[in-house]
Amino acid sequence: MDLPSLVKLVMDAFRSHNFWMGLIACTLGISIGLTLERFARLFRKYNIDGPSFMFEVQKFILANDLDGAIRVCNGAGGAALPKVIKAGLQRASRDEQQIQNAIDAASLEMIPKLEKRIPFLALIANIATLLGLLGTIFGLIASFDAISQQADPAQRQAALSAGIALAMNATAFGLITAIFTMVSHSILTNQATKILEEIDEFGVKLLDLLSARKYRHSSEKE
């Protein structure tokens, strides 16, 4: 089936069964909106090449240029990892526990921003599936009513076809919406998890670098 025929089929389904198809379309619209917003945040605003960024920061720390390392963080925009690393660098003169507390506090601040609204996608997928199922049930009810009617065969056949079409279209559209939403949910969840894992990994590496820097300076003074 070519694209124009598919579009015509969908439009005919909406005109014939606009109530249930409209409800499912609303869930699809919300799903697309949330997906696009989260993709923009997680793949653009909050994301950064962690190893490359940490390599730049490490060079400045090893050169004992903490201000330079902080400038690297400031130049990374709104990415999540640089905000956490910057919080640790700003406590570099303190003891290890205070540095760790600063990193943990910045990490906890980023977690809600990274996971924001993602759970709603799972809810929307379930709602779309249930709406499709509900449309199917109403379509089958209409079909059985058509069979029981005392009308001429042509009218009963038309009513039966309309009921079956409602059932099938609602099921198909509900499943399409649910599949799209669940795939989006999985991709976004994996991306949020990846960013959080990088924050944990490079937060530990930063603490190790700052500890080694203090030990080196202490040895030089002696």
N, C-alpha and C positions, 0 to 999 in steps of 0.2 A: 504493500500500500504506500503510495507516495504521500508527501507531506501535505499538499492541499486537501487530499481526500481525508487524511487523519484530522486536520483542523476542522473540516466540514462535519465530520462525525462527532467531534467533541462539541461543536456549536449546536448541532441538532440535539445532542443529549441534554445540553443546558436548557434549550428552549422547551424540550418536552418534560424535563424533570428538574426545573430550576430550583426547587426548594432544597432537596438533599444535595444536589450537585453544588448549589450555592454555598451551603454550609461547609462542605468539604473544601471548596475553593477558598473560603475564608481561612481555614486552617492552613492551606497551602501558601496563601499569601503571607500569613504570619510567620510560617516556617521559613520562607524565602527571605523575608525581612530580617529575622533573627540570624539566619545563616550568613547573609551578606555582612551584617554588622559585626558578627563575631569573627568572620574571616578577615575583615579589615583590621580588627584589633589584634588578633593572635598571629596573623601571618605578616603584618606590616608594622603596626605601632609597637607591640610588645616583643616582637621577635628580633633576634640579632644572631649573627654567626658567633656563637659562644667561644669556640677555640681561638678564632682570629682575634676577637676582642680581648680575651684573657691574655693572649700572647703580647699584645700591645701594652696592657696594664703591667704585665710581669716585667717587661723591659724597663719601664720607669721605676718600678719598685726596686729591682736589682741595681739600678743606677742611683738609688736613694733620692728619687725625685717624686715624692708623693703628690706634689701639686700637679705635676705632669700627668700622673695616673688619674687624678680627679678630673683633669681637663678632658682626658679621653672619655671618661664616664659622662661628663657634661655634653660632649659632642655626639653622644649616641641617641639623642632625642628622648623619646618616651619609652624606650625599650626597658623591659623588666629587669634583666640581669644587671645592666649598668647601675640602676638605682640601688640594688642590693649591695653591689661591690663598692659603690661610693659611700654607702652608710658605714661599711667596715673600714674603708680608708680614712674616713673622717675621725675614727677612733683609734687610729694606728698608734698613737702615743700612749694609749691606755694599756691595761693588762689584757691577757687573752680572754678572760671571761667577759669583760666589757665589750671587746670587739665582737665576740660571739653573740652577745645579747643584741648588739646593734644589727648584726646580720640577720638574726632570727626575727627581730622586730620588723625589719624591712621586708623580709620574706613573707611574714604573716600578713603584712599590708598588701602585698601583691597577689596573694592567693585568691581573695574574693574577686579581684579585678579580672584575673585570668579565667576563673570558672563562672563568671557572671552570666546568667541567662542560659547557659548550656543545658542544665537539667530540664528547662521548659521544652526543649526539642523532643526529649523522650516522651513527655506528657502529650505534646501535639501529635506525635506519631500514633500513640494509643488512641487519642480522640478521633483521628482521621480513620483509623481502622474500625472503631466502634460505629462511627457515623456511616461508613460504608456498609457495615453489617446491618445497621438499622434501616438504611435505605433498601437493602436487599429484602429484609423482612416485610417492609411495607409493599415492595413490589410483588412479592409472593402472595401477600394478602389480597392485593388488587387482582392478581391472576386468578386466585381461587374464587373471588367474588364474580369475576367474569364468567367462569365456568358454571356457577350456580344461577346465573341470570336466565330468566325466561325471555330470551330475545332471539332474533334470527341469527343463524350461524355466522354471518359476516360481521355483525356487531360484536358477538362474543369473541370471534377471532381477533378483531382489532383491539378489544379491551385486554385480551390475554397477551397479545404481543406487546402492548404498552406496559403491562405489569412486569413481564419478563425483561423488557428493555430497561425499566427502572432498576430492577434487581441487579442486572449485570453491570450497567453503567456505574451505579453507586459502588458496587464492590470493586470494580476495576479502578475507579478514580480514587477511592479511599486507600487502596493498596499502593497505588503509584505515589500518592502523597506520603504515606507512611514509610515506604522504602526510601524515598528521597530524604525524608527527615531523619531517619535512623542512620543513613550513610553520612549525612552532614554531622549528626551528633557524634558518631564514631571518629570522624576526621578531626573535629574540633576538640574533642576530649583528648585524643592522642597528642595534638599540638600543645594543649595546655599542660599535659603531663610532661611532655618533652621540655618545655620551658622551665617548669618547676624542678625537674631533675637536673637541668643545667645550673639552676640557681643553687641547689644543694651541693652539686659537685664543685663548682667554682668558688662557692662560699668557703668550703673546706680548704681548697687550694690557696685562697687568699689568706686565710688564717695561718696556714703553714708558711707562706711567704713572709708575712709580717712577723711571725715568731722567729724565723730564720734571720730576718733583718735585725731584730733586736739582739739576738744572740751574737751576730757578727759585730755589731756596734759595741756590745759589752766586751767582747774579746779584744777589739781594737783599743779600747780605753785602758784595758789592763796592760 
